[in-house]
Structure formats: structure tokens, C-alpha cells
Amino acid sequence: MARLPQDVGRTALGIICSLLLIQALSASHGDNLKPSDAQTAPQPHSVDLKWKASVSRVAGYNVYRSETDGGPYLKLTSAPVRTTNYTDRSVQSGHIYFYAVTAVDSKGKESIHSSQAKASIPSP
């Protein structure tokens, strides 16, 4: 578990951000294509993200993505998701993506980004 700097204090959001670690990450492609379709249509890819729930009370989580290690990140969620998983269906084959999650409290305040997770999307 990451330790927080002393100047952060023991606020609820400070505790939340140290607990948000992405557990699992996988890249996959659609399995609903017929063999004849695979030659003409690009196979869609997705990334499934899962993380540990915060022990603090949260309203939800925001998911962020970057194509650069360490950011800057683009927010993927228009509103906080209430679950501890998210599927990114907007990825492109042959790209590498970096993901982070923030916790959002009931007043809309976000924690700092979680640890980063990396996903390599296969080429078609």
C-alpha cells in the first residue's frame, strides 16, 4: 500500500487515493464475428478494468486514460461509475494505453489518481 506524504493529512480523500489500485487489466477482441467477416471487418478491441473498492464512503469513481506513461490523462467517464469495474471500448489496435482511477466523494471532490495500469492492444 502506498504511503501518503505528511502534508496531505488524513482527509477522507487522502485515504481513498492510497487504496485505489487497479487489480486486473485485459485487452480482448470481439468473438461475435464470423470467420468470413474477420477478413473484411476490423476486430473491435476493449480493455476491462477492475479495482479494489475504497474503504471510505465514495459516490463513485472516475476512469482516466493516456497514451503517454504518467499522463496527461483524459477522463473517460462523464459521471462517476458506482461499480469497481469499467470497460473501455474506444481503444485502437496496436496502441498502448495507461489507465488511472480517482474516487469521488458525495460533494464531487476527487482523490488523486490511483496507481497506473498499462494495456497493450493487439494488432488485428
N, C-alpha and C positions, 0 to 999 in steps of 0.2 A: 504494500500500500504506500502510495506517495505521501510524503510529509509536507505539510503546508508551511510556508515561511511564517515567521513570528508576526510580521506586520499585517498579515491577513486577518488575524484574530480568529475567534471561534464563532463566527456567524453561521447561520444555518447554511447559507450558500457556500461558505468556505468548506464546511464539512461535506456537503454534497459533491463538490467537484473532485474531492480526493477519492471518492468511492465509485465514480463513473469510469469504468474500464470496459472497453469493448471486448467481449469474450470470444466471439466467433465471427468469422467473415468468410464468405464463399462466393465465388463467381460461377454462374451457370448459364446455360443457354436453353432456349425453349425445346421441349421434347414433343410438341404437338405438331411438328412439321412432318409431312410425308416424305419418303425418300426422293420422290421426283421434285418436290418443292425445294429441297435443300440445294439443288443445283442452281436455281434461279432466284431464290429469295434469301436475303441475308438472315442469319440466325440471330434472334434477339438475345441479348445477354442481360443479366441482372446481378445485383450484389445484395446478399442477405446479411443484415447487421443485427447483432444481438448483444445486449449489455446487461450488467447487473443493476438491479433496481437500487435506488438510493435508500438509505435507512432513514433519511429525513423526509418529511412530507413535501411532495412536489406536485405541481399541477400537470407537469408533463416534461417532455424532452424535445429539444431541437436537434436536428441532424445537419451536419455540415460536411462539405466535400471540397477537395482541392486536387488539382493535377500537379501540384508542387509540394514536395516534402516539407511539412511545417507550415503550410498555408501560403498565401491567404485563403481562407475558406469561403465558400458560397453556401448560404443557407438553403437547404433543400425542402424544409417543411414550412408551409405557410402558417401553420399554427402548431403548437406543441402536441406531440403524439403522447398518448396516455399509456401506451404499452412500452415494453422494453425491447422492441424489435422494429425494424424498418427495412423495406425492400426498395432499392434504388434501381428503377427500370430505365433510367435515362443514360446508361453508360454506353460507350462505344467500344467495339472490338479493337484489340491491340493497344489500349490505353492502360495507364496505371493511375489509380485514384487513391487518395488519402482521406480518411474519414475521422471525424471527431463528433462528440455529443456534448450538449450542455443540459443542465437541469434548469427548469423554470419554476419559480415559486408562484403562489396564488396572486401576487402583486405584479407578475410579469417580469421579475428580475431574473437574469440568467447567471449561472455559475460560469467559471472559466471553462475552457474546453477540456474535455477528457483526454486521456492518452490517445494517441493517433493509431489508427489501424490502416493497413495497406491492402489493396486488392489489385491484382493483375488480371485484366480481361483478356481472354484468349482471342487470337485472330480467327476469322471464320474458317 
